[in-house]
Amino acid sequence: MKKLIDKIDSNISNPELDVLQIASALAMSHRKLYGKVKALTGRSVVEFIRDYRIKKRHAC
């Protein structure tokens, strides 16, 4: 999760960031990434990214 969050943080203002880019940066398939995020958070990767960005925006 730490690597995922770091990748989102480093691209927080990039609206083009997508699951395939993140999966590639983490050296895993998008299916594997989806499965891990879903198991840990109960949300899809896209939902996780969206919710994380919203929380970061409100924290500033």
Sequence and secondary structure as in RCSB ss.txt:
>XXXX:A:sequence
MKKLIDKIDSNISNPELDVLQIASALAMSHRKLYGKVKALTGRSVVEFIRDYRIKKRHAC
>XXXX:A:secstr
 HHHHHHHHHTTT TT  HHHHHHHTTS HHHHHHHHHHHHSS HHHHHHHHHHHHHHH 
